[in-house]
Amino acid sequence: MSKQGCKLTVGHALKEAVHRFQIAGIQKPEVDARWLMAHLLGCSVTEIFFLQQEPLSEEMLKTWEEMVEQRCLRRPLAYIVGSWDFMGLRLKVDERVMIPRQETEELVEHFIAKLCSKRFEQLSIADVGTGSGAIAIALAVYFTNALIFAIDISDEALQLAKENAKAHGVDKRITFVCGSLLEALEGIVQRGSLSAVIANLPYVAEHEVAMLPPEVLNYEPKSSWYGGIDGLCYIRELLNQAHDWLCAGGLLALEVGHNHADHVLKLLEALGRYKQAEVLKDSAGIKRFVFAQRR
């Protein structure tokens, strides 16, 4: 990137960054450039349109160059700025956790709607594979009297989730548990007592790994996206466990891979332990969410 000291304007810096992002193969170069500039200037993306002629100081230019270089190396935008929005909540994210996705927001929205239509004497929810804590924190903010358990196999991820929970004032209402799936709750929660289990578990299959974008393959932790040979390793195990931990009529909610929903329905049917199983599509029209109730 050519430098003109303090004379380089916001508009020129954006134009050069977009060009470099295009060469790097970034899918939405203009969008990413504006997000980075907004972070640099401490303003909204919309405000950037009114700051095109503003000059960048030498210190700002140095920081800008570092951020643009990282993005050209395909480091995820969220890791560069250090945070990401999830359901209106700003969460800290880094290489310890997967970046929250829009589809997962949709999962939580459907989940909340379904729980609001049911009545439980004491609402208790397990978020399995909590990562950054996005789901658990959003639910704690919405359901102020719920008991929420955030489970992850990675202690590093849980440390970040705790930071995020504290930042949003819900850390005292979430129990963080390190371990694998629902078995991590042994000795903490009575089996058959959970109102609901929600999970966005790793679901990338072996044959899909080579097709992943560099942002995922090279930066996001493999443990957060790799789901084994067929992508259903953890989901299959959770289906087996959830029945024992849910109360009668308890809700199971899953986000699954783009071609997994029908297979998961068959797994649920074969188990014979669930009822009212259904699939919902995400905003892109993909069968993305599976819901069921314990018999």
Backbone hydrogen bonds, N-H to C=O, Kabsch-Sander energy under -0.5 kcal/mol:
donor,donor_aa,acceptor,acceptor_aa,energy
7,K,4,Q,-1.8
8,L,5,G,-1.3
10,V,54,E,-2.3
11,G,52,Q,-2.8
13,A,9,T,-2.5
14,L,10,V,-2.4
15,K,11,G,-2.1
16,E,12,H,-2.3
17,A,13,A,-2.1
18,V,14,L,-2.6
19,H,15,K,-1.7
20,R,16,E,-2.1
21,F,17,A,-2.6
22,Q,18,V,-2.2
23,I,19,H,-1.8
24,A,20,R,-1.8
25,G,21,F,-0.5
25,G,22,Q,-1.1
26,I,21,F,-2.4
32,D,28,K,-2.4
33,A,29,P,-2.3
34,R,30,E,-2.1
35,W,31,V,-2.2
36,L,32,D,-2.4
37,M,33,A,-2.2
38,A,34,R,-2.5
39,H,35,W,-2.0
40,L,36,L,-2.4
41,L,37,M,-2.7
42,G,38,A,-1.4
43,C,38,A,-1.9
48,I,44,S,-0.9
48,I,45,V,-0.6
49,F,46,T,-1.3
50,F,47,E,-1.6
51,L,48,I,-1.8
54,E,51,L,-1.7
56,L,8,L,-2.8
61,L,57,S,-2.7
62,K,58,E,-2.0
63,T,59,E,-1.9
64,W,60,M,-2.8
65,E,61,L,-2.4
66,E,62,K,-1.9
67,M,63,T,-2.2
68,V,64,W,-2.7
69,E,65,E,-2.3
70,Q,66,E,-2.0
71,R,67,M,-2.2
72,C,68,V,-2.2
73,L,69,E,-1.3
74,R,71,R,-1.8
75,R,70,Q,-2.1
80,I,76,P,-1.6
81,V,77,L,-2.3
82,G,78,A,-1.6
83,S,78,A,-0.7
84,W,91,L,-2.4
86,F,89,L,-2.6
89,L,86,F,-1.8
91,L,84,W,-3.1
91,L,89,L,-0.7
93,V,82,G,-1.3
97,V,94,D,-2.2
105,E,101,R,-1.2
106,E,102,Q,-1.9
107,L,103,E,-2.1
108,V,104,T,-2.2
109,E,105,E,-2.2
110,H,106,E,-2.4
111,F,107,L,-2.5
112,I,108,V,-2.8
113,A,109,E,-2.0
114,K,110,H,-2.2
115,L,111,F,-2.5
116,C,112,I,-2.4
117,S,113,A,-0.7
117,S,114,K,-0.6
118,K,115,L,-1.5
120,F,118,K,-0.5
124,S,122,Q,-0.6
125,I,147,L,-3.0
126,A,196,A,-2.1
127,D,125,I,-0.5
127,D,149,F,-3.2
128,V,126,A,-0.8
128,V,198,I,-2.4
129,G,127,D,-0.6
129,G,151,I,-2.0
130,T,151,I,-2.7
133,G,130,T,-2.3
134,A,130,T,-0.5
137,I,133,G,-3.0
138,A,134,A,-2.3
139,L,135,I,-2.4
140,A,136,A,-2.2
141,V,137,I,-2.3
142,Y,138,A,-1.7
143,F,139,L,-3.5
144,T,142,Y,-1.1
146,A,143,F,-1.4
147,L,123,L,-3.0
148,I,146,A,-0.6
148,I,173,R,-1.0
149,F,125,I,-2.9
150,A,148,I,-0.5
150,A,175,T,-2.5
151,I,127,D,-2.8
151,I,149,F,-0.6
152,D,177,V,-1.9
155,D,153,I,-0.6
158,L,154,S,-1.9
159,Q,155,D,-1.9
160,L,156,E,-1.6
161,A,157,A,-2.6
162,K,158,L,-2.5
163,E,159,Q,-1.6
164,N,160,L,-2.3
165,A,161,A,-2.6
166,K,162,K,-2.4
167,A,163,E,-2.1
168,H,164,N,-1.2
169,G,166,K,-1.4
170,V,165,A,-2.6
171,D,165,A,-0.7
173,R,170,V,-1.5
174,I,171,D,-0.7
175,T,148,I,-3.0
176,F,174,I,-0.6
177,V,150,A,-2.9
179,G,152,D,-1.8
179,G,177,V,-0.6
181,L,179,G,-0.6
183,E,180,S,-0.7
184,A,181,L,-1.4
185,L,182,L,-2.2
186,E,183,E,-1.5
188,I,185,L,-2.9
189,V,185,L,-2.2
193,S,190,Q,-1.3
193,S,245,W,-0.6
194,L,245,W,-2.6
195,S,124,S,-1.9
196,A,124,S,-1.7
197,V,251,L,-2.7
198,I,126,A,-2.7
199,A,253,A,-2.0
200,N,128,V,-0.8
203,Y,225,W,-0.6
204,V,225,W,-2.9
206,E,228,G,-0.8
206,E,229,I,-1.1
207,H,229,I,-0.6
208,E,205,A,-1.5
209,V,205,A,-0.7
209,V,206,E,-1.0
211,M,208,E,-1.2
212,L,209,V,-1.7
216,V,213,P,-1.2
217,L,213,P,-2.4
218,N,214,P,-2.5
220,E,215,E,-0.9
220,E,216,V,-0.6
224,S,221,P,-2.0
225,W,222,K,-1.4
226,Y,222,K,-2.8
227,G,204,V,-2.7
227,G,225,W,-0.6
233,C,227,G,-2.2
236,R,232,L,-3.0
237,E,233,C,-1.4
238,L,234,Y,-2.4
239,L,235,I,-2.3
240,N,236,R,-1.4
241,Q,237,E,-1.7
242,A,238,L,-3.2
243,H,239,L,-0.8
244,D,241,Q,-1.2
245,W,241,Q,-0.8
245,W,242,A,-0.9
246,L,242,A,-2.4
247,C,194,L,-2.9
249,G,294,R,-1.9
250,G,247,C,-2.7
251,L,195,S,-2.4
252,L,292,A,-3.2
253,A,197,V,-2.7
254,L,290,V,-2.5
255,E,199,A,-1.9
256,V,288,R,-2.8
260,H,257,G,-1.8
261,A,257,G,-0.6
261,A,287,K,-0.5
264,V,260,H,-2.6
265,L,261,A,-2.2
266,K,262,D,-1.7
267,L,263,H,-2.0
268,L,264,V,-2.5
269,E,265,L,-2.3
270,A,266,K,-2.5
271,L,267,L,-1.7
272,G,268,L,-1.4
273,R,268,L,-0.6
274,Y,268,L,-0.5
275,K,293,Q,-2.8
278,E,291,F,-2.6
280,L,289,F,-2.5
282,D,286,I,-2.6
285,G,282,D,-2.2
288,R,280,L,-1.5
288,R,286,I,-1.2
289,F,280,L,-2.4
290,V,254,L,-2.2
291,F,278,E,-2.7
292,A,252,L,-2.0
293,Q,275,K,-2.6
294,R,250,G,-2.4
295,R,273,R,-2.5
